[in-house]
Amino acid sequence: MATKPPSSVVAPMAAPLPVEFTKFTFRTLYIHRTDPGSKEMSQAGRPSDQLGRRNISDCPIYDGRGSDASLVGRIQGITVLISNAHQLVTIVFETERLKGPTLLTNGMVTAGSDEWAIYGGTGVFAMATGIIKRKNLADRTGGNIDELSMEVFCPVFGSSKHPI
């Protein structure tokens, strides 16, 4: 005689509460990969196909392309080649208004344009979600520069719609 697996009683979920979000929009930020403040390191992958190749980056993000641009933050993380290039990076903000908060991102990196998911953060970006659109400008700028635009949504803690 077959024995039945044990079962558990699951209580019904409470109705979801409405949540307030703050939206942050960042347009035309630039990663300067060849800037004197950039640090990048590569480690080779498997010789036959470069599987596992790693690029570790710590690069400044500016509000413009030129030498008069202001520092906004840094992008720090790793890109690993697994058929495609997958990146996992943290954006650390360094402006007077946003000193210290971070955004966590993940996505594919191509030679052209791509999108990265925002799936968390700290400070004002706690529990952030959103999207980063990246466009590689290397051919147009003479340097290795990526243009970023970001839409970030963060829950408002302590509001009447989001009790703690």
C-alpha positions in Angstrom: 0.0 0.0 0.0 1.4 3.4 -1.1 1.9 6.0 1.6 0.7 9.5 1.0 3.1 12.3 1.5 2.3 14.5 4.5 0.1 17.5 3.8 0.1 21.0 5.4 -2.8 23.4 5.8 -2.0 26.8 4.4 -3.8 29.8 5.7 -5.3 32.1 3.1 -3.3 35.2 2.3 -4.4 38.6 3.4 -5.6 40.9 0.7 -2.7 42.9 -0.8 -2.2 46.4 0.5 -1.8 49.3 -2.0 1.7 50.6 -2.1 3.0 54.1 -2.8 6.2 54.4 -5.0 8.7 57.2 -5.6 9.9 57.3 -9.2 13.4 58.3 -10.0 14.3 59.0 -13.6 17.9 59.4 -14.7 18.5 60.4 -18.3 21.8 60.5 -20.2 24.3 59.3 -17.6 27.6 58.1 -19.0 30.0 55.3 -17.9 33.5 56.4 -18.8 35.5 53.1 -19.1 38.7 54.8 -20.3 38.7 57.6 -17.7 41.8 57.9 -15.5 39.5 56.9 -12.6 38.4 53.7 -14.2 39.7 50.3 -13.0 39.1 47.2 -15.0 40.6 43.8 -15.0 40.0 40.7 -17.2 40.7 37.1 -16.5 40.7 34.6 -19.3 38.2 31.8 -19.6 38.5 28.3 -21.0 41.0 28.5 -23.9 38.7 26.7 -26.4 35.8 29.2 -26.2 36.5 31.7 -23.4 33.7 30.2 -21.2 34.0 31.8 -17.8 35.9 34.9 -19.0 35.5 37.6 -16.3 35.8 41.3 -16.5 35.8 43.1 -13.2 35.0 46.8 -13.4 35.0 49.9 -11.2 34.2 52.9 -13.5 33.0 56.4 -12.9 29.5 57.5 -14.1 29.2 61.2 -15.2 26.3 63.4 -16.1 27.9 64.2 -19.5 30.5 63.0 -22.0 33.0 65.8 -21.9 35.7 66.9 -19.5 33.3 69.4 -17.8 30.9 66.6 -16.7 30.2 66.0 -13.0 30.7 62.7 -11.2 27.4 61.1 -10.3 28.6 57.7 -9.0 30.5 54.5 -9.8 29.5 51.2 -11.4 31.2 48.3 -9.7 30.8 44.6 -10.6 31.6 41.7 -12.7 30.7 40.5 -16.2 31.0 36.8 -17.0 31.0 35.1 -20.4 28.5 32.2 -20.4 27.6 32.0 -24.1 26.6 35.6 -23.7 28.1 38.2 -21.4 26.1 38.4 -18.1 26.8 41.3 -15.8 26.0 41.8 -12.1 26.9 45.3 -10.9 26.2 47.8 -8.2 25.8 51.5 -8.9 27.1 53.6 -6.0 25.9 57.2 -6.0 28.3 60.0 -5.0 26.5 63.2 -5.6 25.7 65.6 -2.7 22.0 64.8 -3.0 22.5 61.0 -3.3 25.7 60.2 -1.3 25.9 56.5 -0.5 22.7 54.8 -1.8 23.2 51.9 -4.2 21.3 50.1 -7.0 21.7 46.4 -7.8 21.5 45.5 -11.4 21.7 42.4 -13.6 21.5 41.8 -17.3 23.1 40.9 -20.6 25.9 43.0 -22.2 26.1 43.2 -26.0 28.2 45.3 -28.4 25.3 47.6 -29.0 22.2 48.4 -26.8 20.7 46.3 -24.0 18.5 46.5 -20.9 19.4 45.6 -17.3 17.0 44.8 -14.5 17.1 46.8 -11.3 16.2 44.4 -8.4 17.2 46.2 -5.2 19.2 48.8 -3.5 20.0 50.6 -0.3 19.2 54.0 1.2 16.5 55.9 -0.7 16.7 53.0 -3.2 15.7 50.3 -0.7 13.7 47.5 -2.4 14.0 49.3 -5.8 12.8 47.8 -9.0 13.2 49.2 -12.5 15.1 49.2 -15.8 18.4 50.5 -17.1 18.7 51.1 -20.8 22.4 51.0 -22.0 23.8 52.1 -25.3 27.4 51.6 -26.2 28.8 54.8 -27.8 32.4 53.5 -28.4 32.3 54.1 -32.2 30.8 57.6 -31.9 32.9 59.1 -29.1 36.4 57.8 -29.8 36.5 56.3 -26.3 34.8 53.5 -24.5 31.6 55.2 -23.2 28.2 53.8 -22.4 25.1 55.9 -22.2 22.6 55.0 -19.5 19.0 56.0 -18.8 17.2 54.6 -15.8 13.7 54.4 -14.4 13.7 53.4 -10.7 10.6 52.7 -8.5 11.0 52.6 -4.7 8.3 51.9 -2.1 7.6 54.7 0.3 8.0 53.2 3.7 5.9 54.4 6.6 3.2 55.9 4.4 -0.4 55.1 5.1 -0.4 52.8 2.1 2.8 51.0 3.1 2.8 50.3 6.9 6.1 49.0 8.3 
